Amino acid sequence: MEQKILIVDDEESIVTLLKYNIDQAGYETDVAYNGTDALEKASKDHFDLIVLDVMLPGMDGMEVCKKLRQMQVNTPVLMLTAKDDEFDKVLGLELGADDYLTKPFSPREVVARIKAILRRMVRENVVDDQKIIQIADLSIYPEQYEATIKDEPLTFTPKEFELLLYLAQNLGRVLSRDQLLSAVWNYDFAGDTRIVDVHVSHLREKIEPETKKPVYIKTIRGLGYKMEEPK
């Protein structure tokens, strides 16, 4: 079955270009030209990934992404924007985007990013055939992309889950932000390690009893992060 991708941009020429190249890469595509239509389609139909422009008429891409996550629609989102601004980038990731490309970009680069995101979604990264990773009250089910805390189900974006899983698979090991960027995002973000910090913050909000006093994901000053078994 072909994987289905929703392309959202208000510029018809960009939509046509992206649709042609994504179709040629072997994916099924649908399109939307504004935020309202994008939200409706993404909430009603199944998509494997959404290519979402930030600057849209009416409801912008940031708001679309925010509303989808509030509705617990966790489809991966690749954001596109003409703004080369760190604040916008971080805000998009905080709202639940999985990746980010700044215009101008080549269609080949967009397709490469799509493939990278979808590869990471393939549930084949269980270490040593381990079906459940148990760390105190935290249970992680790698094959199902699911986790619970005290048997209560948790909701993650795909990228949040991949980061949680990688930290858990390296329990007790200090991991630098650059290591996490390489392992979880699968390519270099040119030193933009704030992306890691944003996602760690999201994880702490979901698994830590007190976010200001984390017991699972510890910050190792000057080095990075380490997942520990709470004492």
N, C-alpha and C positions, 0 to 999 in steps of 0.2 A: 504494500500500500504506500502511495506517495505521501511524503510529509507535506503538510499544508501550511503556507505562510501568508500572513496578512500584511499587505504593504499599505502604509498610511502616509500620504503626503498631499499637500494642496497644489503642488505644481505638476500639471499633467505630463510635462516632458520628463520629469524625474520618475514619476510612476511608470510611464511607458518604458523608460530605460531599465529601471530595476526589474519590472515584470519580465521583460524579454530575457535578461540575463539570469534571473532566478529560475524562470521556466526552462531555459537552456541547461541549467545545472541539474535538472531532473525533479524539481519541486512543483507541486500544485500551488497556484497563487489566487488570492482574492485581493481586492483593492478597496480603499476608502479614501475620500478626499477631505474629510473634516473629522473633528474629534467626536462629535455626536454619533456619526455613522460607525466610526471605528469602535467606540464603546459598545454599541448595540451588537455589532457583528462579533466582537471578541467575547462578549458575555453569553451569546446564544449559540455560536458555532464552535467547533473544536479546531484550534490551530496549534501547530507545533512551535511556532515562533511568530512574533510580531515585529516588523520593521516600522518604527514609529518616529515620524518627524516631530520635533518639539514645537515649531512655529506653525500652528494650525488655526484656521478661522474658528471663532466661537470658543470651543473648549480646546485648550492647547494640549500638547503631548504629555506634559508633566501632569496635568489634571487627569487625563485619560489613564495614565499609568497608576496614579494614586487611587483612582476609583476602582480600577481592576483589582488592585491588591486588597482594597477594602472589601470587595466582593469575593475575595479568596480565589480569584482567577490568577493562577500562578504560571501562566504561559510565559516563557522567556521573552524578554523585550530587548531589542537592539535599537537604541535611540539614535536619531540623526539630527544634527543641528548645524546651523550656520555660525553659531556662536562658539568662539574659542575661549571660553571663560571657565575657570576652575570652579567657581561657585555654581554655575549652571550644571557642570558635570557632576559635582558631588551631590547636588540637590536631586538630580535625576536618579542617581544610584540610591540615595536615601529613600526615594519614593518607590523603589523596587525594580528599577531597570537592571538588566544583567550586563549590558555592555553599551558602548558609546562611540559613535563615529562623528567626526567634525567635517562638515562640508568645506571645500570640495573633496570628494572621494571618488575612487574609481569603482565601477560596478564589480570588478574582480575582487576588490578589497571587501566589499559588502558580502559577496558570496563566500569569501574565505572566512569572514567572521561568523556568518550563518552556520557554515559547516563546523567551525570550531565549537560553537555553542551547542549544536545538536549532537556532536560527538560526546560532549561532556554529559549529555542527557542519557546516553546509552548506559544501561545499568549493568555494567560488566566490571566494575571496579571493586569487587569484594576481595579483600586480602585473605589469602589462605582459606578460601571457601567459608569464611566466617559469616554466618547468617545474621547474627545479632551482636552488636557491640554494647556491652553493659558497663557503664561508669556511674557508680552510686545509683541515684534515682533516674539517671538518664539512660534510655534504651534507644539504640540506633539500628534501623533495619535497612542496610545498604541496598538490597535488591528491590525493596519497595519504595525507596526514597522517602522513608517515614521515620519519625522519632517520637518518643513520648517522654514526659517527665512525671514521675509518680503515676504512671499509667494513663496520664492525660495526654491526648494527641496534640502535637505541635504543628503549626503551619509555617512552612518556609518557602521562599523562592528557590528555584533550582540552584542558584549560585550560593545562597546561604547554606543549603544542605550540603553542597559539595565542600564548602569551607569547614563546616562542622565535622563532616566525615573525615576529611584530611587531618584535622587537628586530633580527632579521636584515634585515627590509625597511627598517629605519632605521639601517643600518650606519654607525657613526661619529658618530651623532647622540645627544646627551645627552637622555634622556627622564626627566621627573620621575615620581615614583610616582603622582601624580594623573593624569598623562597616560596612564600604563599602566593604571590603574584604569578610566579612561574608555574607552580603546581596546579593551582585552581583556575587561573585565567588562561593559562597555556600560552601566553606570549608576554612580551615586555611592554609595560605601560609607561616606559621612559621615566621610571622613578616616581610615579604618582602613587605612592604608598598610602595616601589618604583613602583610596578605594578599599584597602584591607581594613583600615580602622573603622570605616563606615559599616562594613559587613560584620565585623567583630561586635560592634555596638549593637547591631540588630540581633545577633545571636544571644548576647548577654541579656537583652530585654526579654528573651523568650525562655532561657534556661536557668538564669541565675536567680536565687532567692532574693538577693539584693544586688542591683546592678553596680552600685558604688563599692561593694565589697565582694567582688567575684570569687567564687570558689572552684569553678570549673575552668574558665579561660583566664589565665593570669597574664598580666602585662609584665614582661621582663625588661626593665628600663634600659634603653640603649641597644636592645637586641631584637625584641619582637614579642612573640606570644608563645604560651605553653599551656596545653590542656593537662589538668591534674585530676586525680581522684580526690574528691573533697574529704577532708579529715573529719 
